[in-house]
Amino acid sequence: MTTEQMRNDDPRDDQIDGPILAEGVDEDPVEGNRRLFTGSGYIAVAIVAILYALVHMLALNGVSLSSWTGIELAFLPQFPLETWNFRIMHIAGALALGFLIFAAHGFADETGASKQTRLLSILAAAFGIPALIAGATAIGFSAQIASGTLPQMGGLTTWAAFPGTPTYAAEVNWFGIPLLIATFGAIITGWFERRARDSFAASDIVLAACGIVVAIYLIAIYGTAARNSVGTTFVPIGVAFAATAGSALILELTRRVAGLALVVITGIFLLYTFTAHLLPGLLAVDRAYSWQRFFGHVYSDAGILGPTTAVSSTYIILFIIFAAFLQASKVGDYFVNFAFAMAGRARGGPAKVAIFASGLMGMINGTSAGNVVATGSLTIPLMKKVGYHKKTAGAVEAAASTGGQIMPPIMGAGAFIMAEVTGIPYQEIAIAAIIPAILYFASIYFMVDFEAAKLGMRGMREEELPKLKRLIKQVYLFVPIIILIAALFMGYSVIRAGTLATVAAAMISWLTPHAMGPRAILKAFELAGVMSIQIIAVCACAGIIVGVISLTGVGARFSNVLLDLAGVSQLLALFFAMCIAILLGMGMPTTAAYAVAASVVAPGLVQLGIPQLTAHFFVFYFAVVSAITPPVALASYAAAGISGANPMETSVASFRIGIAAFIVPFMFFYNSALLMDGTAIEIIRAGITATFGVFLLSAGVQGWFMGGRSVWFIRIGLIIAALFMIEGGLVTDLLGFGAAVGLYLVQRLFKPRADVSIPVRGAD
């Protein structure tokens, strides 16, 4: 990042006359535990990442590599794709790539060479022997199944792995036990093994190999009639071994790339599975689940291979590739500079820039915390410079970046999961999100504007800002986004629309100094492969939780609780659903938070008679805002790291700034027109009155109304008036509007002092 004035002599570079305020916004942040390979190590990892992303791009668009190569292998995607196999490959590739790139520990410096543990590396390498044994056995099983010598039943090959058979003994002794020894041995040694940052760790290589072995076995076995036995006591013992190792690998990679919070929550759900028969009341199940039955169930489309992985293996990775191509053409820098040019002059300018920039970046960034890092490193220091307190600067960025998750058309990964779970076309979900997104960003805009007005802040000077007229000449950088939206509205599938937008991003780059040639395109695919690791691990980890919920039926029991509460008060049931969604989301990425909440909370809301889209949007909204909800607020913590403020104070401040986001879901529950469900007149009226409602709420919270500070009773009145606007009916809207007018007249005519205190008598 730089605020220095820069020039570029390239004749194609129609850059800004003023200082370039944003530079490198698109650059992928380097995590503290990420290895920085050089030479042959970098080339090897880059090739794997490129192939991983490229195979997904080709397969999703119906390109059959087998038809190109003439080689018929189970591991080459064909069209139409065998769904389970593709998802298994998808997870295995992410595991292998993730373990090679992300270490089990952080590095103190660039080299990580301060401490080497050669003996541990030798021990870790020794765990490669049982991994090879398990891999050779899995390949042998695959060859045996492909040979055509096994009996057939209903057109499917049988896999007789019952106790007492040679196959059962081989699955236990030559596949399962060696695989678990290699997996858990490498995980534990990986916690303590130390290698230079540019070197491969032996334990990580073993873990990558174990991930591939799990995939080889499951692809082979799920091609037989044994696939029909998942979730039952008749599931092959080898599936349980593979699923146990696979789950452990997913949890360890999630810990490395997303932190402990999701791993701990998943661990609690796993513990619940095996202790539920001992618990009372709501959480109880009739009988204990065996290890074999649970893990034979979890690595199926009811768990890890279910909706979360279905989405990460299709829509999410495709849009990650799209984001990588946009990064290569430096669109993020343009978005932020454009936001500066549009909003920088307003009072408290950098805060309003953060709102616009985070909304724009949110279209191409799938995480709240990632959005904070991308734009906050520039906007937060500038907010502090113009007078915002450091906790407020971080809070504004956290709240704005969180809103990027509900910003159409991409809306982060959660919207894709919503489409997968509900069966509602993604286009409808994106359209329904328009007014809620406007309300969210409008509320934050009002909050920061009133804060700036109270503190008498100025905007940024003309010479500090990019020149808008020059930026308008580069407006073609928005073309990929426009093509994406147009393709969706023209009826193209999400995959085809995303592919067209990706191609457009490459072509648009030819009009900039960052033209994408073959090398840049390969670099974009490499970046996409690396960027996808975190979200794939998170989705797979969320799949474990979904598997627990589907097996134990705990989600249905929560639905019954909501139904009981609704008998007392529907508002109480909604409040309870809100609390559960936020609690499930605390410390978890948005994708995982929504996936879990959609399994636990949303079905109960639907049973209450709430339309499916409204119910899932209700849950999705609160899963998103959990990123700014104390005490565990990931986006706020990321912003506090940049601003230097106390993380808890920042999370409380971001909660206050984003307070309207906790009201909006109730607004569209009471008035479905806010989700584009109604006539044009109903939708327009609902949008206008709801916007006025969040204006009143912001004015009441901030204590600034119609150009002046407000006394305490006017602030309370404004909040009550805002709540009247929530219901969405004509009478309540008129009451809210009338109350606001009355409060304005009181403030204007009587001019009560804003610093007056509430008189208290007889306290002693």
N, C-alpha and C positions, 0 to 999 in steps of 0.2 A: 504494500500500500504506500502511496506517496501523495503529498499535496504540492509537490514542486511542479512548476510549469515545464512541460515537456513538448518536444516537437518530433516529428518523424518526416524525413525527407522523401519517403516513398511516395511517388505521385498518386498511388491508389489510396493513400491514407488521408481520407477527408476527416481529420480528427478535430478535436475541440480547440478553439482559439485560446480559451482560458486554461487554467490548471486542470490536469486530469486527476480528479479526486479518487477515482476507483481504478485500481490496477491489481490484477491477480485475484479478484473476487472468485473467479472460477477455479482457482487452483485447489486441488484436493489436499485437505489438511493431512499432515503426517502424524499419526498417533504415536504415543510414547512407546508402545510395544511393537511397532511395525518395523520389520527388517528392511534395511536399505541395501539391496544387493548391487553389486557391480560386476562387470565383465560377464563371464559365462553364466554365473548364477542369475544375474538380471535377465539375460537372454532366455534362459530356460523358463523362468517364471513368467516372463512376458509372453512367450509362445503359448504357455498353458492358458494364461488369462485371455489372450486373443482368441484361441481356439474355443474356449469355453463360451465367450460371448457370441462369437461368430456362428457356432453350431446352433445356439438358441435362435439367432436371427434367421438363419436359413430354415431350420425346422419349423419355426412358427409360421413361416410363409410358404410351407408346403414343399420345400425342396428336399428331395430324397438323396442323401449322400450315397446310399447303397446303389441307386440307379446310376449315379455318376461314376462310382468306383467299380461297380460290378462285383463287389465283395459283399456277401450276405452275412453280416454279423449282427448279433442281438444288440450290440452297443452303438451301432450306427442308426441314427433316426431315420425312419421311413414315414411316408405319408399314405394313409392316415396314421398318426402316431398311436402307439400302444401307451395309454395314459399312465398307468402305474410305472412302467419301465422308464418313461421319460422323466417322471418326477423323481424316481430313485436315482437316475443319472444326474439330474439337476442338483440334488442334495449332495451326492458323492463328489461331484466336481467342486462344489463350494467348500466342502470339508477339506479336500485335498489342497486346494488353492489357499484356503484360509489358514491351515496349519503351517504351510510353507512360508506364508507372509507375516502372520501375526504370532509373536512369541507369547509364552505363558506369563511373561513378566515384562516390566518396563525397562528401558535402557537409560542409564544415567547420562550417556553422552552419545555422540554420533557413531563411535566405533563399537561401544559396548565391550571393549577389550580389557577392562580393568580386572576382570575375574574370569578365569577359564576353569571348567570342571571336567577335565579329561576323563577321569575315572567314571563319572556319571555318564558321560557321553558314550563310553564303552559299554556300560551297563544298559543304557537306552538302546544302543545298537543291537545288543544281544536279544532284546525283545522283538527284533525283526525276524528272528528265527521262527517263533511260533506264528507270527503274522504270515510268513511265507508258507508255513505248513497249512494254515487255515486257507490261504489263497489257493494253494495247489489243490486242496480238497474241494473247494468251491468250483474251481475250473473242471475238476474231474466230474463233479455232479452235473455241471452244465453240459459236458460232453456226453455223459450217460443219457441225459434227457434228450439231447439233440440226436442221439444215435437211432432213435425209433425202435429200440428193442424193448422198451418198457410197455406194459399193458395199457390199453386205451379204455376210457370210460366216458361215454357221451361226447366223443370227439376230442377229449382232453387226455393227455398223458397222466397216468397215476404216479404218485410218489409215496410208496409204502414205507414210511419211516415210523413204524410202530415199535414200542418197546419189545426187545427180544430179536429184532431183525438186524442184519448186518448194516443196513442203511442207518438205522437209529444209532448203533454203536459208532459208526463213522461220523455222524453229525455231532455226537457228544465228544468223542475222544480226539478226533482229528480235525474237527472244524470249530465247535463251540468253545471248548475249554482253551485251546490255543489262542483263539480270537480274543477271549476275555482277558487272558494273561497278557497278551500283547497290548490290548487297548488300555487296560487300567494300569499296567506297568509303565507304559509310555506316558500316560497322563500324569502319574505321580512323579516320575523322574523329570518330566518336562517342567514341573514347578520349581525344580532345584537346579536343573542343568543350565549352564551359562556358556554361551558362545558369542563370538564377535557379531556385531549387528549386521555385517555383510556376509555372514556365513549361515549355512543350514545347520539346524540342531538335529541330532540323531533322533531324539524323541519325536520331533515334529514330522520327520520323514516316516517314522513308523506309524504315527497317527494318520498321516495322509494315506499310507498303504492300507491301514485297517478300514478306512472309509471306503476305499475302492473294493476291498474284499467283501464288505457288507453288501455293496451294490451287486457284485458278481453273483453272490449266493441268492439274494432276493430276486433278482431278475430271472435267474434260472428256475427257482422254485415257484415263483408266482406265474410262470408260464405253464404250470401243471394244474391238475385238479385240486392240489393242496391249497390253492389260493382261496377256494370256497370255504376253507375251514378257519380262516382268520377270525378271531374273536370267540372261538369255541375252545373247549378242552382238547379237541382233536388236532389242533394246529401242530405242525411238525416242530419238534424240539429245536431244530436248527433255526427256525424263524425266530423263536424266542431268544436264542443266543444272539443272532444277528441284530434283532431289535434292541436288545440290551446294550450291545456294543455301540450300535448306531445312536441310541439315545444319549449314552455317555459322551460320545464324540460331539453330538449337537450341543449338549450342555457345556462342555468345555470350550468349544469354539464361541458359543454365545458369551461365556464369561470373558473371553479374550477381546471380543469386538464390541460388546454392549454392556459390560459390567455385571455385577453380581445380582442386581435387583431381580431381574427376570429369572435368573437361575435359582435364587432362593424361593421365589414364588412357585416356580415349577417343582422344586423339591418338596414344598409343602403339599402340593397337589399329589405328588407321587406318594408321599408319606400317608396322605389321606386314603389313597387307594387301598393300601394294605392294612389300614387300621379302621376303616369305615365301619366294619362289622362290630367294632367295640364301642362305637360312639352312640350317644343317645339322640332321640328326636329326629330333627330335620336332616342331620348328616348321616344317619344310620343306613346301612344296607343289610339285606337278609343274610347273606353268607359271604365269607371271606373270598377274595380273589387270589388265585394262585399266581405265582410268578410267570409261569408258562402262558396262562390265559391272558394276563394283562399285556405282556410284551408281545404276544402273538396278535393282540388287538391293536396296539398303539402304532405299529408300523404298517397301517392300512389307510384306506381313504376315510376312515372314521377318526383318524388321528393325524400323524405326521404327514401322510400323503393326501390329506383332506383339503378343505378349501384354502387354507393359508398357503400351502405349498403349490396348490393349483394356480393361485394368483401370482406367487413369486416366480413360478416357472414360465409364466406367459406374460401377463400385462406388466408386472413390475420390472422384470429384467429388460423387457422391450423399452420401457420408458427410461430405465437407467441408461441404456444405450443411447436413447434420444438425448438425455441430459449430458452424456459424455460428448456427443457431437456438438451440442450447444456450447459446452465448455471449451472445446477445441476452437470454436469460432469466436470465443471471448464475448458471448452474448451477456453473461453475468455482469461484466464490467459496464457494458452499455446500459443494462437495466438500471444499475445503481447511479450512473452518471445522468441518465434520463430522469430519475427520481430527484436527484439534486437540482437539475435544471428546472423541474416543475414545481418543487415544493421548498427549495432551499431558502427563498426570500421571505417566506412566511415567518411569523414570530415562532421562536423555538424551532427554527427550520430543520435542523438535523433530526429531531424527533419525528417530524412529519416525513422526512426523507426515509427514515427507518420503516415507517408504515408502508409507504409506496414501494420501496425497494424490497422489503420482506415479502410483500404480496406478490410482486413480480417474480422474485427468486423462488417463492413457494411453489410456483408452477413447475419448476424444474428440480426442486430439492425435496426429497422424501422424508426428512426428519426435522423436527422443531429445533433440536440442539444444533444440527448441521447448518440450518438456516441462520441461527444466531452467530455461529462462528464465521459463516461466509460474509454476512453484511455487518455484524456487530463490531468486528475489529476495526471497521472504519467509522460507523455511525456513533458508537458509544463514546469514544474520545471527543468527537465533535459536539455531542450533546453536553458533555461535561464542560467543554470550552465555552459554550454560550450560556451556562448557568444552571443546568440541571444537576441536582445532587447525584452522586455516583450510583446510589442504589436506584434512583428513579431512572437514570439513563439505562442501566441494565434491565430494569423492569419493563421499560417501553420496548426495548429490542426483543425481550423474551416474549411479551404479549403479542407483538406484531409478527414475530417469526412463527409463533404457534398458529396464528391465523393462516399462514401459508398452507397448512394441512387441509383447510376447508376452502381453498381458493380454486374455483374451476379454471381451466378444464381438467387439470391433472389431479389435484387434490391429494397429493401424496399417495401412499399405497393403500390406505384404509378404504377409500372409495371403491377400489377394484375388488377388495374382499367383500364389501357390501353387495356389489353386483353379483359376485359368485354365490354368496350365501342366500340372497333374496331372489335371485333370478330376474331382478329388475334390470333392464338394459342400462349400461353405463351412461349412455347419453341422457336418459331420464334423470339419473342421479346427479349428473353435472348440471343440468338445467335447474333442478330443484334446489341446488346449493347456491344459486346466484344471490337471492335476496338475503339468506342467512349470512353469507360472506360479506355482503354490503353492510349489513347491520353490525357485524363484528368489527370491521375496519372503521366504520363510521363512529362507533362508540369509542374506539381507541383514539381516533382523530380528535373527537370532542374532548376526551380526557386530557390529552397532551396540549391541546389548544388552550383549554381553560387553565391548566397548570402554568403554561407560558404567560398567559394574561395576568394571572395572580402575581407572578414573579417579575413582571415587566420585562420579559426577554425580548431580544431583537432577533431578526433573521440574519442570515449570512449576507455578506456584502457581495455586490455584483462581481467584483474581481475575484472573489473566492469560488465562483461557480462556473460550471461548464456553460457554453453558449447554446441555448436551446435551438436557435435557428440552424446551427451546424449539426446538432444531434438529429434534428428532423430529417436532414439529408441521409441519415443512416437508419431511418425507420424501417428499411427493408429487413433489418435484423429481426423484426417481429414476424416476418413472413412464415417461418416454420410453425410458430404458435397459431397463426391465422389458418394455415393449411390444416393443421391438426383439428381445429374447431370446425372448419368448413367440411372436412372429410367426415367427421362424426355426424354432423347435421345432414349430410348428403346420404347417410345410411351405410357408409362403409363400416366394417367391423373395427373394433378398437385396435386390433393388431395391424390391420391394413392401414388405418389412419396413422398409427404411430410409426409405421415403416415409411410411409410417404413423408411424414414430417421429418424423420431422420435423414432421408435422402435430400430433402429440401435444405436442411441445416448444412449439409456438406456443400451443396451447390451455392447457397447464399454466401458461404465463406469465401468463395472465389471473388466476391466483390469487395473483400476486406484485405488488410495486410496479412491476415492469418489464413490464407487460402489452404484448403485441405487437399494435399496430394496423397498418394498411396501410403507414404510413411505416416502422415498425420492421421489418416483413416485407421491404420493399424494401431496407432497410439490411442485413438479414441476407443477402439474395441478393447485394448489392454486396460484402459482406465475403467471402462464399464465392467469388465470382469472383476477388477479389484473392488470397485464401488458396490457391486452386488453382494459381496460376501456377508456384510453385516445384516442386510435386510433378509437374505435367505436363511441365515442362521436364526434370526429372530422369528421368522415365520415358522420354521421347522420346530423351534422350541415352543412357540405358541401352540403348534399342532399336538405336542405332548399333553398340554393342558386340556385342549379340546378332546383328546382321546380319553383322558380321565373323566371329563364331564359326560361324554357320550356313554361310557361304560357304566359309570356309577349312577347316572340319572340325576345327579345333584341339580342340574339346570332345571329339570322339570319340577323338582321340589321347591326351588326358588320361585318358579312361576306360580306355584300354588300359594306361596306366601304373599306374592303380589296380588293374587286374586282375593285372598282373605283381607288384605289391607284395603283393597279397592272397595270391598263391601262397607268399610267404615268411611273411607274418603279416597276418591281417585287421586286427588292432589297429594295425599300422604303416600300412596303407592308410587307416584311419580318421583316424589322426593326420595323415597327409599331406593328406587331404581337409580336415581342420580348418584346417591352416596355409594352404592355398590360399584357403579361404573367408574367413579373417580378413584375409589379404593383399589380396584383391580388395575387401574391405569397408573397408579403412583409408582414411579421408578421404572416403568416399562415404556418402550417405544410405542408410538401411536398405533402401529400396525398390530402388535401383539395385544395391546390394551383393548382395541376394538374387537379383535378376533375372540378374545376370551369373554368380553362383555356381551358380544353378540350371541354367544352360546349360553350364557347364564341369565342375562337380563332381558334381552329383546324378545325371546319367546313368550315370556310372561306378559310383556306389554301388548303383544299381539293378541294374546288370550283375553286381555281386557277389552278388546274391540277396537284398539288403536290400529289404524292402517299400517301395513307392513313398512312402507317407506318412512312414515313419520316415526314409528317405533325405532327403526334402525338409525335414523338420523338423530334421534334423541340420544341414543346410546353413543353414537359416533362422536357427537359434539362433546359429550362429557369425557370420553376417552381422549379426545384431543386436548381439552383444557386441563386435563390432569397434569400436563407438562408445566403448568404455571400454578398448580394448587399446592400450598404447603401441606405437610412438611417436606414431601419429596417431590420436587419440581425440577425435572431435568433441564428444561429450557432456561429457567431462572438461574440454576446453578452454573450453566455454561456462560450466561451473561455476566454473572458475578465474577467469574474467573477473568473476564476481560475488563470489567469496570473497576475491580479491586474492592468491591463492597462486600459486606457480609452476605453469604448465600441465603440465610434465612430471612434477613431483612429484604433482600431483593425479591425473594419468592412471595413475601407478604405484599410488597409493593406491586408486583406484577399481577397478583390476584386482584388487588384493588383496581388497577388500571383495566384489567380484563373482566371486571365484575359483570358487565352487560352480557358477556358470553354465557354466564350462568342463568341468565333470564331468557335469552333468545330461544332455547329449546322449549321452554314452557309457552312462549309466544306462538311457535308454529304448531304446538300441540293444540292450543285453543283456537288457532286460526290456520287451517291447512293451506289457505291462499298464499301464505309465506313460502310454501314449497311448490308454488306454481300450480296448485290444485284449485281451480275455480275459473270464473269468467275473467276477462281482461280487466273489467272495472273492479271486480273484487280483489284481484291481485294488485292492481295499482293502488287502490285505497289501503289495502293491508300494508304494502311497502311504505307508503307515505306516513301512515299513522305509527307504524312500528319504528321508523326512523326518528319521528318526533319523540316517541317514547324513550328511546335510548339517549336522545339529546337531553331530555328532562332528567333521566337517571344520572347521566354524567354530570349535569349541572348540580344536582343534589349532592352527589358524592364529593365533587371537587369544591363546592361552595362558591361557584361563580355563575351568575345568571344575568344575561342580557346586559353585559358591560360592567358589572360591578360585583363585589363580594356580597354573599348572601348571609343573613342572620340564621341562627340555628333552626328556628321554626319554619322558615321558608325552605330551607334545605330538606327538612322532613316532609313538608308539603309537596315539594318537587318529586321526591321519591315515591310518595303515595300516588301522585298524579301519573307518574311513569307506570306504576303497577296497574292502574286503571287501563292503561293502553294495552296491557298484555292480553286481556281476554279477547280483544279483536271485534267485539260487538259494537254496533252503532251507538247504543246508549252509553256504554262504558267509555268509548272513544270521546264522546261529547262531554262526559263528566271529567275525563282527564284533561281535555283541551280547555274546558271552562275553568278548572282548578288552576291550570298553568296561567291563564289570562288573569285570574284573580290574584294570584301570587305576584305576577308582574306588576299589577296596579298597586298592590300593597308596597312593593319594593320601590316603585317609582314615585308614589305620592307621599308615603310616610317616611321613606328612607331610614329604616331601622339600622342601627349600627351593627356591623357584622361581628364585632368583638364583644357584644353584650353577653353576659353570662346568665345562666339559669338561676333565678333566686331560690335559695334553699333556706327555709325557716324551721326553727325548732329541732335542728339536727342534734343539739346538745341536750 
